[in-house]
Amino acid sequence: MAKTSFESLSEIEQKLLKAAKAVLRRSYSPYSGFQVGAAVLTEDNKIITGTNFESASYGDSICAERAALLRANSQGHGDECVAIAIVTRNKNSPTKEVSSPCGSCRQLILEAAQRSRIRRAFKIIMATTKFDKVEASTIGALLPSAFGPEDLEENSQETKEIKNGN
């Protein structure tokens, strides 16, 4: 991950972070108080947001990143996503450190990136509530040696080599 500043981001990346922050107020996080807002950017600069939604049955909760990506897919933009911004707030107090996506979100971001043809270059921008700390990365950097759809293909050369012990 590379530390950067809000001012050094492109105009559309700043807009993406602002959208993620604006949607924080819709977070449903009564148990942890940890609010997460995410905003996905499509190839044509459309911004689609999502928030975390907690459940008393913790395993049924959904992260903001996945909510935004699923919403983009539902709106017909599933193969057009190129970046995601993530902003957090802790119990209505500004965060002091940047939060990165959990493992499940990283996997879903990877698959969204593969659908959009940009693969491991899918950009992830993470910021504190006040944008005083901003970090940028790619899904390739956050999820190296990832398991993806190509690992499930029977006819892929890599799969054949692994099965043959090469």
VOBA-1610 file (N, C-alpha, C; in pm, whole numbers, padded with zeros to 5 digits, always signed):
BEGIN
Met+00084-00118+00000Met+00000+00000+00000Met+00088+00124+00000Ala+00044+00222-00072Ala+00118+00347-00081Ala+00043+00458-00010Lys+00111+00526+00080Lys+00051+00641+00147Lys+00048+00755+00046Thr-00060+00828+00049Thr-00077+00940-00042Thr-00155+01048+00033Ser-00201+01148-00036Ser-00284+01251+00027Ser-00410+01269-00057Phe-00511+01321+00008Phe-00636+01346-00062Phe-00613+01440-00180Glu-00532+01542-00159Glu-00506+01643-00262Glu-00431+01586-00383Ser-00356+01480-00364Ser-00279+01424-00475Ser-00362+01325-00559Leu-00481+01291-00513Leu-00569+01203-00591Leu-00629+01280-00708Ser-00669+01207-00810Ser-00737+01271-00923Ser-00874+01322-00877Glu-00933+01407-00955Glu-01063+01464-00921Glu-01168+01354-00903Ile-01168+01254-00990Ile-01268+01147-00981Ile-01241+01059-00859Glu-01113+01039-00823Glu-01081+00962-00703Glu-01123+01037-00577Gln-01107+01168-00575Gln-01155+01248-00462Gln-01307+01238-00451Lys-01374+01245-00564Lys-01520+01234-00567Lys-01564+01096-00515Leu-01489+00993-00551Leu-01518+00858-00507Leu-01506+00846-00355Leu-01400+00902-00297Leu-01384+00900-00151Leu-01495+00979-00082Lys-01531+01093-00138Lys-01639+01174-00080Lys-01772+01098-00082Ala-01796+01021-00187Ala-01919+00942-00196Ala-01919+00831-00090Ala-01804+00769-00069Ala-01793+00666+00034Ala-01817+00725+00172Lys-01764+00844+00196Lys-01785+00910+00325Lys-01931+00951+00343Ala-01993+01002+00239Ala-02132+01049+00248Ala-02228+00937+00283Val-02198+00816+00238Val-02290+00704+00261Val-02271+00641+00399Leu-02168+00683+00473Leu-02146+00631+00609Leu-02271+00643+00696Arg-02344+00749+00679Arg-02463+00773+00763Arg-02570+00665+00746Arg-02560+00588+00638Arg-02658+00482+00614Arg-02612+00346+00667Ser-02493+00341+00722Ser-02441+00216+00777Ser-02534+00166+00888Tyr-02560+00036+00887Tyr-02638-00024+00996Tyr-02538-00109+01075Ser-02488-00051+01183Ser-02384-00118+01262Ser-02411-00105+01412Pro-02528-00157+01457Pro-02566-00139+01597Pro-02482-00219+01696Tyr-02410-00321+01651Tyr-02336-00409+01742Tyr-02192-00364+01759Ser-02125-00335+01651Ser-01984-00294+01660Ser-01968-00143+01664Gly-02063-00070+01606Gly-02050+00074+01595Gly-01950+00116+01488Phe-01894+00020+01417Phe-01793+00047+01314Phe-01863+00065+01180Gln-01867+00188+01134Gln-01936+00222+01011Gln-01839+00220+00894Val-01882+00159+00784Val-01800+00153+00663Val-01883+00198+00544Gly-01826+00288+00467Gly-01888+00331+00342Gly-01793+00295+00228Ala-01850+00248+00119Ala-01769+00213+00003Ala-01834+00273-00121Ala-01750+00306-00217Ala-01799+00359-00344Ala-01718+00295-00457Val-01790+00238-00552Val-01729+00172-00666Val-01732+00267-00785Leu-01625+00268-00861Leu-01615+00349-00982Leu-01622+00259-01103Thr-01707+00296-01200Thr-01717+00219-01324Thr-01631+00284-01432Glu-01614+00213-01542Glu-01532+00263-01653Glu-01579+00399-01704Asp-01710+00423-01698Asp-01763+00551-01747Asp-01784+00653-01634Asn-01709+00637-01524Asn-01709+00728-01409Asn-01840+00735-01333Lys-01921+00632-01339Lys-02041+00623-01255Lys-01995+00575-01116Ile-02055+00633-01014Ile-02021+00596-00876Ile-02139+00526-00812Ile-02112+00409-00755Ile-02216+00327-00692Ile-02171+00297-00549Thr-02255+00329-00451Thr-02217+00318-00311Thr-02279+00198-00240Gly-02221+00168-00124Gly-02274+00063-00037Gly-02223+00085+00104Thr-02294+00029+00200Thr-02253+00038+00341Thr-02253-00101+00402Asn-02189-00110+00519Asn-02197-00235+00592Asn-02334-00247+00657Phe-02378-00370+00676Phe-02508-00398+00737Phe-02488-00517+00830Glu-02492-00489+00960Glu-02467-00593+01059Glu-02595-00669+01094Ser-02575-00791+01140Ser-02683-00877+01183Ser-02649-00932+01320Ala-02752-00956+01402Ala-02729-01017+01533Ala-02663-01154+01516Ser-02688-01219+01405Ser-02618-01341+01366Ser-02497-01296+01284Tyr-02387-01267+01353Tyr-02273-01197+01293Tyr-02231-01248+01156Gly-02237-01376+01134Gly-02196-01432+01005Gly-02282-01386+00888Asp-02399-01335+00917Asp-02490-01288+00812Asp-02469-01140+00778Ser-02377-01075+00847Ser-02350-00934+00818Ser-02283-00922+00681Ile-02294-00805+00620Ile-02231-00783+00491Ile-02147-00656+00498Cys-02033-00663+00435Cys-01940-00550+00433Cys-01982-00448+00328Ala-01941-00325+00347Ala-01974-00217+00254Ala-01917-00242+00115Glu-01794-00295+00109Glu-01732-00321-00021Glu-01813-00419-00103Arg-01856-00527-00038Arg-01937-00627-00109Arg-02073-00570-00145Ala-02131-00489-00055Ala-02261-00428-00085Ala-02252-00339-00208Ala-02147-00260-00218Ala-02130-00170-00333Ala-02108-00249-00461Leu-02024-00352-00455Leu-01998-00433-00576Leu-02122-00508-00620Leu-02198-00560-00526Leu-02321-00633-00561Leu-02426-00537-00617Arg-02431-00418-00562Arg-02524-00317-00614Arg-02484-00277-00757Ala-02355-00261-00781Ala-02308-00229-00917Ala-02347-00341-01013Asn-02330-00463-00970Asn-02368-00576-01054Asn-02517-00577-01082Ser-02596-00554-00979Ser-02742-00553-00994Ser-02790-00443-01088Gln-02713-00335-01094Gln-02749-00224-01183Gln-02693-00241-01324Gly-02630-00356-01349Gly-02579-00384-01483Gly-02437-00337-01508His-02363-00304-01401His-02226-00254-01416His-02122-00352-01363Gly-02159-00477-01348Gly-02069-00575-01288Gly-01938-00595-01361Asp-01938-00576-01491Asp-01814-00596-01567Asp-01746-00464-01602Glu-01787-00355-01536Glu-01732-00222-01565Glu-01662-00158-01446Cys-01650-00229-01334Cys-01591-00172-01213Cys-01439-00164-01226Val-01381-00049-01189Val-01236-00030-01203Val-01167+00013-01074Ala-01244+00060-00975Ala-01183+00106-00850Ala-01288+00106-00740Ile-01240+00107-00617Ile-01329+00117-00502Ile-01262+00205-00396Ala-01343+00287-00329Ala-01295+00370-00219Ala-01364+00324-00091Ile-01290+00330+00018Ile-01341+00283+00147Ile-01310+00389+00253Val-01414+00428+00328Val-01398+00524+00438Val-01467+00465+00560Thr-01406+00482+00677Thr-01463+00426+00799Thr-01482+00532+00907Arg-01572+00499+01001Arg-01595+00583+01119Arg-01623+00485+01233Asn-01570+00513+01350Asn-01585+00422+01463Asn-01673+00482+01571Lys-01790+00426+01587Lys-01886+00472+01688Lys-01909+00622+01678Asn-01932+00669+01558Asn-01956+00810+01527Asn-01839+00901+01557Ser-01720+00845+01575Ser-01598+00923+01593Ser-01508+00902+01472Pro-01437+01003+01430Pro-01347+00986+01315Pro-01241+00878+01343Thr-01209+00802+01242Thr-01103+00703+01258Thr-00967+00770+01251Lys-00870+00706+01316Lys-00734+00760+01317Lys-00643+00685+01221Glu-00686+00566+01180Glu-00607+00485+01088Glu-00695+00438+00973Val-00631+00408+00863Val-00699+00358+00744Val-00736+00211+00765Ser-00852+00171+00718Ser-00894+00030+00723Ser-00891-00026+00582Ser-00840-00147+00571Ser-00837-00212+00440Ser-00944-00321+00435Pro-00979-00367+00316Pro-01085-00468+00303Pro-01049-00600+00372Cys-01149-00666+00424Cys-01129-00798+00485Cys-01100-00900+00374Gly-01068-01020+00411Gly-01034-01125+00315Gly-01147-01156+00219Ser-01270-01165+00269Ser-01384-01194+00182Ser-01405-01083+00080Cys-01388-00960+00124Cys-01403-00847+00031Cys-01292-00846-00073Arg-01171-00880-00031Arg-01060-00885-00125Arg-01089-00988-00235Gln-01142-01102-00197Gln-01174-01204-00297Gln-01280-01153-00394Leu-01383-01089-00343Leu-01488-01038-00431Leu-01436-00924-00520Ile-01350-00840-00466Ile-01289-00734-00546Ile-01206-00795-00658Leu-01131-00900-00627Leu-01052-00969-00728Leu-01141-01018-00842Glu-01252-01079-00807Glu-01340-01133-00911Glu-01408-01022-00990Ala-01440-00910-00924Ala-01494-00794-00997Ala-01389-00741-01093Ala-01264-00736-01048Ala-01154-00688-01133Ala-01136-00780-01253Gln-01147-00908-01233Gln-01133-01002-01344Gln-01246-00988-01445Arg-01364-00960-01396Arg-01477-00937-01487Arg-01458-00811-01569Ser-01392-00711-01509Ser-01378-00583-01577Ser-01254-00577-01667Arg-01184-00685-01676Arg-01069-00698-01766Arg-00946-00620-01720Ile-00948-00561-01602Ile-00827-00492-01556Ile-00749-00577-01457Arg-00808-00686-01419Arg-00745-00785-01333Arg-00682-00726-01208Arg-00558-00754-01187Arg-00493-00721-01060Arg-00463-00573-01044Ala-00492-00490-01145Ala-00468-00346-01136Ala-00586-00269-01077Phe-00693-00339-01039Phe-00811-00277-00979Phe-00765-00194-00858Lys-00796-00065-00859Lys-00746+00027-00757Lys-00836+00028-00634Ile-00772+00031-00519Ile-00841+00038-00390Ile-00786+00160-00317Ile-00876+00254-00284Ile-00837+00377-00214Ile-00903+00375-00077Met-00823+00385+00027Met-00872+00374+00164Met-00837+00502+00240Ala-00931+00551+00321Ala-00906+00676+00393Ala-00971+00677+00530Thr-00914+00758+00617Thr-00977+00784+00746Thr-01097+00877+00723Thr-01177+00892+00824Thr-01299+00973+00812Thr-01272+01116+00766Lys-01164+01174+00815Lys-01133+01314+00782Lys-01041+01327+00661Phe-01007+01215+00596Phe-00917+01212+00480Phe-00776+01260+00516Asp-00742+01260+00646Asp-00607+01302+00683Asp-00504+01192+00657Lys-00550+01069+00644Lys-00464+00958+00602Lys-00534+00888+00485Val-00461+00872+00377Val-00514+00808+00257Val-00408+00710+00207Glu-00452+00592+00171Glu-00363+00492+00112Glu-00428+00438-00013Ala-00344+00405-00110Ala-00393+00348-00235Ala-00316+00220-00263Ser-00386+00125-00320Ser-00325-00003-00352Ser-00398-00063-00472Thr-00358-00180-00509Thr-00430-00257-00610Thr-00471-00388-00547Ile-00566-00455-00608Ile-00607-00584-00555Ile-00493-00684-00567Gly-00409-00669-00669Gly-00294-00759-00683Gly-00198-00748-00566Ala-00179-00628-00515Ala-00091-00607-00400Ala-00156-00655-00270Leu-00287-00638-00258Leu-00356-00679-00135Leu-00389-00828-00131Leu-00390-00892-00247Leu-00425-01034-00251Leu-00330-01107-00348Pro-00202-01117-00309Pro-00108-01186-00397Pro-00138-01336-00400Ser-00099-01400-00506Ser-00120-01546-00523Ser-00266-01584-00501Ala-00355-01503-00554Ala-00498-01521-00532Ala-00553-01644-00601Phe-00656-01700-00542Phe-00734-01808-00602Phe-00847-01744-00681Gly-00855-01774-00806Gly-00958-01712-00890Gly-01024-01811-00983Pro-01112-01762-01069Pro-01188-01848-01160Pro-01101-01938-01247Glu-00983-01888-01285Glu-00897-01969-01371Glu-00849-02095-01300Asp-00847-02093-01166Asp-00807-02212-01091Asp-00912-02323-01098Leu-01033-02287-01134Leu-01142-02384-01142Leu-01157-02446-01282Glu-01087-02392-01379Glu-01101-02439-01516Glu-01020-02565-01537Glu-01088-02671-01576Glu-01026-02800-01599Glu-00921-02796-01709Asn-00939-02712-01808Asn-00852-02713-01924Asn-00738-02613-01919Ser-00723-02538-01809Ser-00615-02440-01803Ser-00482-02513-01795Gln-00380-02459-01857Gln-00248-02521-01858Gln-00193-02534-01716Glu-00211-02429-01634Glu-00160-02434-01497Glu-00226-02547-01419Thr-00358-02563-01434Thr-00428-02668-01363Thr-00378-02805-01408Lys-00356-02822-01537Lys-00304-02950-01588Lys-00167-02979-01530Glu-00080-02877-01524Glu+00054-02897-01471Glu+00052-02934-01324Ile-00032-02870-01248Ile-00043-02898-01105Ile-00094-03040-01085Lys-00197-03077-01160Lys-00253-03212-01145Lys-00152-03320-01186Asn-00064-03287-01280Asn+00036-03382-01325Asn+00163-03377-01241Gly+00166-03291-01140Gly+00280-03282-01051Gly+00399-03206-01104Asn+00379-03124-01207Asn+00489-03047-01264Asn+00502-02911-01200
//
